[in-house]
Amino acid sequence: MTGTTFFTTAFVLAGVSAAVQAVWLFRRDRALDPFSHWLLAGTAVFLAAALVLRSFAIGFPALTGTWESLAFYAAAVAALCFAYRLQRRLPVVRLVVFFATVTAIALLAIASSPLVPAEALPPIPALRSAWLLLHVSFSFIGEAFFVTSFAASILFLAARDPARRAECDRVTYTAVAIGYPIFIAGALVFGAIWAEQAWGAWWSWDPKETWALVTCLVYTVYLHLRLVVKRRDAWPAIVSVVGFLCTVFTFFGVNYLLAGLHSYG
């Protein structure tokens, strides 16, 4: 199988998983379907295989371009959904899994669109760094958790049942608590080390750097509200939603609207 075939297979598996989940959303009980998460596991595996083949083609780990970043991001979201379904410590909210699955599909759709060149090209010298790989991978793994927290926050704001709101608040907090340090490490720490190697400066106030910092600050506000102020009303959920929107702008808005040092990535 070729990398394109692996990618297409992953896309189909994610679509079938979303369709199965959609059917089960109409059930009155809160039962979970028995196999959609296994389809998501397959999505993650096939995307990983596509990236491995692409890595051999370009002679470097395939995590330096927009197409590769989208594929990795979608794989991380799919893998997290699979892990969320298997764990037993948190309540599994079907709509959270469904939203995250749709997000993975959207990422793959963008990767397949004319907006994103799909050619497998060797990276320029500045991108051939292990620190870049850590920077990109940790950033998107952290953002995969933020996808979950965003979905749970939206459901929290929409819910009226106190028990459902408590479940969504718990999922949101757990996702942010895990994703926050991972994102900080990737976006700021590893990113600064790579920037010093590639550009000779730890920080340049590049648009993507600036918006990554804004994102970190927004999620810091969320944790402050949730842990220090101990608020469990709508405000932490609203801040969580704003934080995710900042991640979307950091990736897509900066890439297509603002010129900067990250423009080639």
Kinemage of the C-alpha trace (Angstrom):
@kinemage 1
@onewidth
@group {chain A} dominant
@subgroup {mainchain}
@vectorlist {calphas} color= white
{ca met a 1} P 0.000 0.000 0.000
{ca thr a 2} L 1.140 3.557 -0.697
{ca gly a 3} L 1.057 6.499 1.660
{ca thr a 4} L -1.946 7.895 -0.205
{ca thr a 5} L -3.806 4.610 0.225
{ca phe a 6} L -3.037 4.565 3.949
{ca phe a 7} L -4.268 8.149 4.268
{ca thr a 8} L -7.471 7.423 2.338
{ca thr a 9} L -8.125 4.312 4.429
{ca ala a 10} L -7.708 6.353 7.608
{ca phe a 11} L -10.131 8.966 6.248
{ca val a 12} L -12.739 6.296 5.495
{ca leu a 13} L -12.358 4.643 8.913
{ca ala a 14} L -12.836 7.976 10.665
{ca gly a 15} L -15.948 8.661 8.577
{ca val a 16} L -17.452 5.261 9.355
{ca ser a 17} L -16.676 5.747 13.049
{ca ala a 18} L -18.479 9.104 13.050
{ca ala a 19} L -21.480 7.550 11.270
{ca val a 20} L -21.726 4.754 13.849
{ca gln a 21} L -21.457 7.239 16.688
{ca ala a 22} L -24.129 9.446 15.121
{ca val a 23} L -26.574 6.542 15.048
{ca trp a 24} L -25.945 5.765 18.704
{ca leu a 25} L -26.467 9.386 19.691
{ca phe a 26} L -30.178 8.886 18.969
{ca arg a 27} L -30.468 6.200 21.644
{ca arg a 28} L -32.282 7.348 24.748
{ca asp a 29} L -29.960 5.479 27.061
{ca arg a 30} L -26.318 6.453 27.530
{ca ala a 31} L -24.894 3.211 26.199
{ca leu a 32} L -21.734 3.334 24.111
{ca asp a 33} L -21.435 1.632 20.756
{ca pro a 34} L -19.111 -1.397 20.813
{ca phe a 35} L -16.647 -0.689 18.018
{ca ser a 36} L -16.424 2.905 16.729
{ca his a 37} L -13.378 3.532 18.927
{ca trp a 38} L -11.598 0.592 17.288
{ca leu a 39} L -12.168 2.285 13.938
{ca leu a 40} L -10.504 5.378 15.396
{ca ala a 41} L -7.577 3.270 16.526
{ca gly a 42} L -7.306 2.073 12.933
{ca thr a 43} L -7.432 5.695 11.769
{ca ala a 44} L -4.464 6.562 13.970
{ca val a 45} L -2.506 3.486 12.850
{ca phe a 46} L -3.042 4.109 9.138
{ca leu a 47} L -2.124 7.786 9.477
{ca ala a 48} L 1.030 6.791 11.330
{ca ala a 49} L 1.832 4.354 8.517
{ca ala a 50} L 1.306 7.093 5.925
{ca leu a 51} L 3.693 9.366 7.812
{ca val a 52} L 6.293 6.602 8.097
{ca leu a 53} L 6.209 6.004 4.345
{ca arg a 54} L 6.440 9.741 3.733
{ca ser a 55} L 9.429 9.899 6.093
{ca phe a 56} L 11.283 7.352 3.979
{ca ala a 57} L 10.374 9.296 0.837
{ca ile a 58} L 11.804 12.609 2.092
{ca gly a 59} L 14.682 11.165 4.103
{ca phe a 60} L 13.587 12.772 7.396
{ca pro a 61} L 10.721 12.249 9.884
{ca ala a 62} L 7.626 13.586 8.149
{ca leu a 63} L 6.561 16.316 10.533
{ca thr a 64} L 7.825 19.470 8.880
{ca gly a 65} L 5.010 20.525 6.520
{ca thr a 66} L 1.355 21.505 6.811
{ca trp a 67} L 0.040 18.234 5.319
{ca glu a 68} L 2.162 16.199 7.698
{ca ser a 69} L 1.134 18.339 10.668
{ca leu a 70} L -2.554 17.892 9.849
{ca ala a 71} L -2.153 14.131 9.496
{ca phe a 72} L -0.282 13.916 12.812
{ca tyr a 73} L -2.833 16.154 14.555
{ca ala a 74} L -5.714 14.003 13.284
{ca ala a 75} L -3.899 10.836 14.362
{ca ala a 76} L -3.356 12.294 17.841
{ca val a 77} L -7.047 13.204 18.146
{ca ala a 78} L -8.136 9.739 16.968
{ca ala a 79} L -5.712 8.000 19.347
{ca leu a 80} L -6.903 10.161 22.246
{ca cys a 81} L -10.537 9.312 21.480
{ca phe a 82} L -9.620 5.632 21.539
{ca ala a 83} L -7.836 6.005 24.873
{ca tyr a 84} L -10.725 8.032 26.306
{ca arg a 85} L -13.179 5.287 25.413
{ca leu a 86} L -11.032 2.607 27.053
{ca gln a 87} L -10.283 4.419 30.338
{ca arg a 88} L -12.543 3.980 33.354
{ca arg a 89} L -11.695 6.963 35.571
{ca leu a 90} L -13.664 9.606 33.666
{ca pro a 91} L -17.256 9.540 32.442
{ca val a 92} L -17.317 8.868 28.706
{ca val a 93} L -19.579 11.487 27.116
{ca arg a 94} L -20.671 10.330 23.670
{ca leu a 95} L -20.951 13.828 22.218
{ca val a 96} L -17.391 14.633 23.264
{ca val a 97} L -16.073 11.618 21.370
{ca phe a 98} L -18.280 12.429 18.384
{ca phe a 99} L -17.117 16.039 18.226
{ca ala a 100} L -13.472 15.006 18.475
{ca thr a 101} L -14.005 12.454 15.705
{ca val a 102} L -15.576 15.101 13.466
{ca thr a 103} L -12.603 17.354 14.225
{ca ala a 104} L -10.204 14.633 13.069
{ca ile a 105} L -12.243 14.240 9.880
{ca ala a 106} L -12.149 18.012 9.310
{ca leu a 107} L -8.365 18.022 9.677
{ca leu a 108} L -8.056 15.214 7.140
{ca ala a 109} L -10.440 17.017 4.788
{ca ile a 110} L -8.302 20.153 4.949
{ca ala a 111} L -5.184 18.047 4.312
{ca ser a 112} L -6.912 16.648 1.213
{ca ser a 113} L -7.963 20.064 -0.085
{ca pro a 114} L -6.183 22.318 -2.593
{ca leu a 115} L -5.258 24.602 0.315
{ca val a 116} L -2.554 22.167 1.417
{ca pro a 117} L 0.122 20.940 -1.007
{ca ala a 118} L 0.520 17.191 -0.612
{ca glu a 119} L 3.874 16.776 -2.372
{ca ala a 120} L 6.465 14.895 -0.348
{ca leu a 121} L 9.380 17.330 -0.435
{ca pro a 122} L 12.595 17.095 1.595
{ca pro a 123} L 12.636 19.752 4.338
{ca ile a 124} L 14.942 22.751 4.141
{ca pro a 125} L 18.038 22.666 6.422
{ca ala a 126} L 16.410 24.816 9.139
{ca leu a 127} L 13.715 22.162 9.582
{ca arg a 128} L 16.104 19.233 9.948
{ca ser a 129} L 16.218 19.333 13.712
{ca ala a 130} L 15.200 16.904 16.435
{ca trp a 131} L 14.036 19.904 18.461
{ca leu a 132} L 11.592 20.785 15.684
{ca leu a 133} L 10.144 17.276 15.812
{ca leu a 134} L 9.649 17.582 19.573
{ca his a 135} L 8.219 21.080 19.120
{ca val a 136} L 5.620 20.009 16.556
{ca ser a 137} L 4.672 16.626 18.034
{ca phe a 138} L 4.234 17.840 21.622
{ca ser a 139} L 2.289 20.908 20.456
{ca phe a 140} L -0.233 18.834 18.523
{ca ile a 141} L -0.556 16.175 21.208
{ca gly a 142} L -1.380 18.957 23.648
{ca glu a 143} L -3.871 20.426 21.198
{ca ala a 144} L -5.534 17.018 20.830
{ca phe a 145} L -6.391 17.234 24.536
{ca phe a 146} L -7.685 20.754 23.972
{ca val a 147} L -10.075 19.402 21.324
{ca thr a 148} L -11.602 17.206 24.032
{ca ser a 149} L -11.750 20.050 26.549
{ca phe a 150} L -13.423 22.299 23.962
{ca ala a 151} L -16.121 19.739 23.209
{ca ala a 152} L -16.774 19.140 26.904
{ca ser a 153} L -16.894 22.900 27.545
{ca ile a 154} L -19.490 23.457 24.824
{ca leu a 155} L -21.621 20.662 26.286
{ca phe a 156} L -21.208 22.155 29.767
{ca leu a 157} L -22.505 25.498 28.534
{ca ala a 158} L -25.420 23.844 26.730
{ca ala a 159} L -26.407 21.441 29.531
{ca arg a 160} L -28.967 22.215 32.190
{ca asp a 161} L -28.714 18.984 34.174
{ca pro a 162} L -26.287 19.503 37.105
{ca ala a 163} L -24.989 15.925 36.843
{ca arg a 164} L -24.165 16.333 33.140
{ca arg a 165} L -22.510 19.685 33.814
{ca ala a 166} L -20.383 18.085 36.536
{ca glu a 167} L -19.307 15.341 34.118
{ca cys a 168} L -18.370 17.835 31.428
{ca asp a 169} L -16.500 20.007 33.914
{ca arg a 170} L -14.486 17.000 35.055
{ca val a 171} L -13.625 16.007 31.489
{ca thr a 172} L -12.670 19.588 30.607
{ca tyr a 173} L -10.429 19.976 33.635
{ca thr a 174} L -8.693 16.625 33.131
{ca ala a 175} L -8.063 17.289 29.435
{ca val a 176} L -6.633 20.758 30.100
{ca ala a 177} L -4.578 19.556 33.070
{ca ile a 178} L -2.913 16.897 30.895
{ca gly a 179} L -2.714 18.875 27.662
{ca tyr a 180} L -1.443 22.123 29.196
{ca pro a 181} L 2.057 20.953 30.259
{ca ile a 182} L 2.456 18.959 27.034
{ca phe a 183} L 1.551 22.013 24.955
{ca ile a 184} L 3.793 24.290 27.040
{ca ala a 185} L 6.718 21.907 26.536
{ca gly a 186} L 6.148 21.655 22.797
{ca ala a 187} L 5.049 25.156 21.830
{ca leu a 188} L 7.263 27.201 24.141
{ca val a 189} L 10.153 25.152 25.530
{ca phe a 190} L 11.098 22.927 22.586
{ca gly a 191} L 10.023 25.670 20.174
{ca ala a 192} L 12.377 28.186 21.797
{ca ile a 193} L 15.297 25.751 21.698
{ca trp a 194} L 14.675 25.041 18.007
{ca ala a 195} L 14.279 28.757 17.264
{ca glu a 196} L 17.662 29.490 18.828
{ca gln a 197} L 19.267 26.816 16.661
{ca ala a 198} L 17.456 27.794 13.451
{ca trp a 199} L 17.265 31.598 13.755
{ca gly a 200} L 19.809 32.452 16.459
{ca ala a 201} L 17.232 33.805 18.920
{ca trp a 202} L 15.116 32.131 21.603
{ca trp a 203} L 12.183 34.457 20.939
{ca ser a 204} L 11.425 36.734 17.979
{ca trp a 205} L 7.807 37.778 18.558
{ca asp a 206} L 6.942 35.953 15.365
{ca pro a 207} L 3.105 35.833 14.913
{ca lys a 208} L 2.948 32.103 15.580
{ca glu a 209} L 5.151 32.432 18.672
{ca thr a 210} L 2.988 35.285 19.915
{ca trp a 211} L -0.268 33.411 19.431
{ca ala a 212} L 1.151 30.257 21.002
{ca leu a 213} L 1.982 32.399 24.041
{ca val a 214} L -1.536 33.869 24.015
{ca thr a 215} L -2.948 30.334 23.940
{ca cys a 216} L -0.811 29.318 26.920
{ca leu a 217} L -1.924 32.394 28.859
{ca val a 218} L -5.602 31.690 28.173
{ca tyr a 219} L -5.303 28.136 29.466
{ca thr a 220} L -3.345 29.475 32.451
{ca val a 221} L -6.365 31.661 33.215
{ca tyr a 222} L -8.582 28.569 32.960
{ca leu a 223} L -6.447 26.650 35.469
{ca his a 224} L -6.372 29.674 37.767
{ca leu a 225} L -10.156 29.922 37.714
{ca arg a 226} L -10.591 26.188 38.198
{ca leu a 227} L -7.885 25.501 40.814
{ca val a 228} L -7.257 28.748 42.683
{ca val a 229} L -10.581 30.570 42.488
{ca lys a 230} L -12.351 27.170 42.430
{ca arg a 231} L -15.100 28.285 40.096
{ca arg a 232} L -17.217 25.615 38.467
{ca asp a 233} L -19.697 27.867 36.748
{ca ala a 234} L -19.718 28.936 33.105
{ca trp a 235} L -16.566 31.075 33.226
{ca pro a 236} L -13.960 28.286 33.163
{ca ala a 237} L -15.831 26.650 30.265
{ca ile a 238} L -15.934 29.954 28.360
{ca val a 239} L -12.191 30.429 28.859
{ca ser a 240} L -11.600 26.851 27.662
{ca val a 241} L -13.554 27.595 24.485
{ca val a 242} L -11.530 30.772 23.909
{ca gly a 243} L -8.311 28.808 24.429
{ca phe a 244} L -9.226 26.299 21.745
{ca leu a 245} L -10.178 29.058 19.326
{ca cys a 246} L -6.721 30.516 19.944
{ca thr a 247} L -5.141 27.185 18.948
{ca val a 248} L -7.172 27.210 15.731
{ca phe a 249} L -6.034 30.724 14.895
{ca thr a 250} L -2.434 29.912 15.839
{ca phe a 251} L -2.391 27.073 13.318
{ca phe a 252} L -4.676 28.173 10.490
{ca gly a 253} L -5.049 31.918 10.927
{ca val a 254} L -1.347 32.614 11.306
{ca asn a 255} L -0.451 30.234 8.460
{ca tyr a 256} L -2.771 31.868 5.939
{ca leu a 257} L -3.221 35.452 7.183
{ca leu a 258} L 0.012 36.536 8.830
{ca ala a 259} L 3.506 36.367 7.402
{ca gly a 260} L 6.335 35.311 9.679
{ca leu a 261} L 9.251 32.996 10.297
{ca his a 262} L 6.902 30.008 10.353
{ca ser a 263} L 5.512 30.729 6.890
{ca tyr a 264} L 7.434 27.879 5.294
{ca gly a 265} L 6.186 25.289 7.827
